[in-house]
Structures are given as C-alpha cells and as structure tokens.
Amino acid sequence: MRRILITLDSSGGSLEAVDGAALMASRLGAELVGLFVEDANLVRLAALPCSAEVGFASGRARRLNPGTVKRGFEHLAEDARCAIARAADGAQVKWSFEVKQGTVVAEALRAIGRDPVHGRAHAAMACDPAGSVVLLQAKECTAPAGDALIVLDAGHRSLRAFPTALELAAQSCTVGLQVVVVSDSVIAVRAQIARVRRLLESDDRPAVAVHAVTAASVQEGSLPALAENLKCGALVFSACAGLLDADALAALVEAAEYPVFVVA
C-alpha cells in the first residue's frame, strides 16, 4: 500500500507541512502516516545534572527538568496528531500516527527503509530543525547508484535551505553531488552560483559541478531528462517547489526511479 509519511517535530513551521502531505496523499491514493520526532539531543541534555534553561520572560536560569521536557513533547505530539487527523479527514484519506525519538531526517529515512514498497511510490514529508518542510519519495529502500542532484532557484529562501538539501543528499546517495541553479535571469543565476560555491567550499566540497538551467525549460518538463543525463541517483529541490505545480510534482513522484526530496 502507498503511504505518505509526514515527519514532524517541535519547530515552529512543522505543522505547515500537514495540509500539503494530505493533498499529496489524496493525489496518489495513499495513506497519510504521521510521525512525531522527539529531539533526542534535548532529551539527553535534560538528563544532565548541570543542564539549565533561561526563562523567556524572566531571563532567569533554572534547572532543565526532564519531566517538563517530556510533558512538552507529549503536548506537541498531541497537537500534531490532531492536525494530521483534521487534514486527513478533509482530504478523505486514511491516516495513522506514531511517536519516535531521534532526529527528523534520520527517522524519516529509517521509516522508509523499513517499508517494503515493492516498486510502489512511497513518499514522506519531514521538517528539518529550522522548520523547513521536506518531501521525499522513493521506489526502493536503498539508495540507487548515481549522483545526488540538488536543484535551486535564484532566491534567498532556496539558498537558506541548501544546507538541509546537502544533508538529505548525503544520506540518500553515496556516489557524488551535482547542483542545478534555475532562473531565466543570467545575472541572478551567476550570483546564486557564486553563493552556492561559497557554501560548498565551506562544506569541503569545492569540486562539485554547478549547472545553470532556465525556468522555462523546467516548466516545460525538461527536468526528468536532465536528471537522467546527469546520472541522477537522488533529486533534491532546495526550497524551489514553485518550479513545479502540484500535478507535475505528483507525476514526478510517480515516475521517478530515484528518491525525490523537496525542501520547502
């Protein structure tokens, strides 16, 4: 059975993913599966005898109480469960919900890795620590051979999501990395490529190939062919989902022979 896995955490923008996940589940005829991830690092920190927190209103330091942290996660998980239920009922799709402890990206990938998809489209939405939404899809549980291909537009938001895209690329593909910057403005493309190269250099990836593509060609459906030509093993949209409408994205999810991620 097809599933849309939406992975949520305590970040402010996390629940914004829910309606989009329900819409994708409806378009693909899939079940919506909610997974709330408790921050394992915060849980471990709260257990340390020297841990403390500073009150937002008072500005005073106080002992970080493990029980308080646990209750906070329980309240947030319940809010997430209710949001999943409302969105699923509105989209008229089946749904389920569970709670895990770990990191968002790791738990999303682990959940998909355990799912015997048998060649059927399987998608997941997750939320990274900064509150960005991630959509991933895979027809296989293991990463295929090939390079991870990260797609950006020329905007600041796309660039801000780039570190998350790099993390997803690193965990989904073990061969190499290439980057595509999409814009109809030559000046904007050159400026964004320069910014991307600085980020790659700071991440010790100075030799990564960066390509320029027009937005018009992507909207005309050239992206699958481009991915094939670049020997794509995983496709990551870095906060540039506007390059594709919902129908085009759903079609890409159905047809792709490699994992597809969308950081929004």
N, C-alpha and C positions, 0 to 999 in steps of 0.2 A: 504494500500500500504506500502511496506517496505521502510524504509528510513535509510540512514547513515547520522547521524548528526555530523559534524565536527566543534568543537568549538575552535575558535582562539582568541588570544589576542596580546598584543604588545611585547611579549617576542621574543628574537632573533630566537629561534628554532621553532616558532609556525608554519610557513608555510611549514616546512618539513613534516608535517602530511598529507598535501593535497593529494599527489600522492598515499599514502597508503590508504587513505579513498576512493579515486576514484577507486582504484583496488578492494577494498572490496565491494564497491557498484556494480561494474561490476560482480564480482563473485556471489553475492547474488541477482542480478537482482533488485537492489534497487535504489531509488532516492538519490542523494547527496545533502544534505542541509547544507549550510554554515552559521555559527552563529558567528559573531564577538562580543566579550565582552569587553566593555569599563570598565576599572578598576574603580569601584565605589569609592574606597578609595582615589584614586588620584583625582578624580573629587571633592570629598568633601574637600580634602586638599587644592586644588587650590582656593576654595571659601573662605578659611580662610584669614582674613586680615593680619595675621602675617606670612603667608607661603612664602617661598623663595626657589630658586634653585641656584645651583652653576654651572657656565659655565664650560664646559669640557675644552675648550681651554684657556679661560682667568683666570679661577679659582676665578672669582668674583661672589659674591652673588647678585641676582636680584629678584625682585618681581615675584612670580609664577602667571602668568596671566591665568585666566580661559578660555579666548578666545583662547589663544595659545594652551592650553591643548586640547580643543575641536577640533580645526583645526588639531592638530596632530593625534587625534583619527580618524578623518574623512579621512585623507590621508592613514593611516594604514588600515582602513576598506576597502577603495577602492583597495589597493594592495591585500588584502585578497580576495575580490570579483573577481578580475581579475585572481588570482591564482586558485580559485575554478572553474571559467569558463573554463580556459585552461585545467585543469586536467579532468573536466567532459567531455569536448569535445573530449579529447584524449582517454578517456575510453568509450566514446559513451554512456553516461548515462544522465538522466535528472538531473537538478540541480536548486536550489534556494538559496537565501541569505538574511539574515536579521542582524540587529544590536541591541544589548541589553546592558544594563548597570548592572553590578554586579560583581560576581566572576565566574571564568571559570567552576569549578567543580559544583557549585551550579546551574548555568544556564544550564549546560548540563543535570543534573538530573531533573531540573524543566521542561525543554523542553520535555524530555522523559516521565515525569509524566503526561504531558498534552496530550500525543499522545495515542489515542485509538487503541492499536496494535492488540487487539482481537486474541491473541495467535500467531501472526506472529513475526518472528525475527525482531528486531529493534536494530540498532547499532548506537553508537556515538563515535566520536573521539574528544578529548579535549586537551588543552595544559595547564599544571599547571604553576604557577608563575615562576618556574625555567626553563621553556621551554621544559619540558618533555612531550611527547605525550601520551595521554590516549585513549584507545579504550574501550568502554563499550557496552554491549548488554544485552537486557532483553526481555523476552516474556511476562512479566507482568509489570504493572506500579508500583506496591507496592513491597516492599522488602519481599521475602519469609522467612519462618521460617528456622533457621539453623545458623551455624557459618560462618563468613567470613573466607575464606581460602586464604592466601597470599603466592604466590609461588616466590621464589628467586633462582638464580643460585649462584655460589660461587664468582662472580666478584664484583669489587668495584662499577661499574655502577648500578648494581642491588641493592646494599646496599644503594647507594645515592638516589635512587628512593623510598626507603622504606617509608619515611615519607608521601609521596604522596599516596602510596598504603594504608597506615594506615588511611589517611583521607577519601579515597574512601570507604574503608571497613566500617568505622564508619558511613558513610552516606547511605550505601546501605544495612546494616544488623544490626538488633537491638539485636541479641542474644549473640554471643560470637565471639572469634577470635582464629584461629589456623594458624601456619606458617609451610611451607614446604620448605626446602632447597635442591636443586637438583644439584648433581655433582657425577661423578664416582670416585672422589678422596676423600678418607676418611679424609685425613688431611685438605683438602680445606673445606670440609663440617663442620668439627669441628671448624675451625677458623671462618667461616661465622656464624655458630650458636652462637658462643661466642659474635660476634659483634652484631648480631640481639638481643640477650638477653640484652646487654647493652642499646641498643636503646629502647627496650621495658620497661626496668626499668626506664629510663629517662622519658618515657611517662606514668609512673604509671601503667604498665601492666606486672608486674613480673611473674604472674602465667600462662601466655599464653603457650600452648603446642607447641613445635617446633619439627618437624619431619624431618628425612633425607630420601631422595629418590634418586635412581640412574638416571642419564640422559638417559641411555639406556632404562630403563623401561618406562620413559615418552615418548620417541620417538617411542616406540612400542605400544603406545596407552593406557597406564595404568592410565592416569590422570583422565578421567571421572569416572572410578571405584573407584579410591582413593577419589575423591571428594564425591562420594556417600557414601562410608564407613565412612568418617569423617563428614557426615551430613552437607554438604556444602550448605550454603544459598546464598553465593556470592563468585565468584572466581576472584582473582586479581593477575595478573602477574606483578611482580616488575622488569621492565626493563630486562626481560629474554624471549622476544618473539622468540629468536632464538631457543628455545627448540622445537618450532613447526613451520613447514613451512606454507606458505600461505594457501595451500589447507587444512591442518589439522586445522588451526585456523578457516577457514571458516566453516568447518564441525562442529567444537566445537560450534561456534556461532549459527548454525542451530539447533543443538541437545540439547543444554543446557536448563535446566528447571530453571536456576537461572541466575542472572546478571553476566556478564563476563567483566572484565576490563583488559586492557593491558597498562601498563605504559612503554614507550619506551625511 
